[in-house]
């Protein structure tokens, strides 16, 4: 698998990624991609039988809590400090004519 990265592949990937690579950058990218594929080949050699797949290195569990109301309706208390209120709403001066 490691020997499959050639200049055409790098050009195609750079077009998909909308990158403009110089000739030198294309060669460097081909070497880097080749090394990545070699590493993947090396990982494929590992015996992973009995190893459970994970999506995170630490065990992550849903930590949902009950949706309970913890505050009370204190609207009337708050509106006592307002200069003017009407029908449970704050009354403010008109700003648009």
HELIX and SHEET records of a PDB file:
HELIX    1   1 UNK A    2  UNK A    4  5                                   3    
HELIX    2   2 UNK A    7  UNK A   16  1                                  10    
HELIX    3   3 UNK A   23  UNK A   44  1                                  22    
HELIX    4   4 UNK A   75  UNK A   79  1                                   5    
SHEET    1   A 2 UNK A  85  UNK A  86  0                                        
SHEET    2   A 2 UNK A  89  UNK A  90 -1                                        
END                                                                             
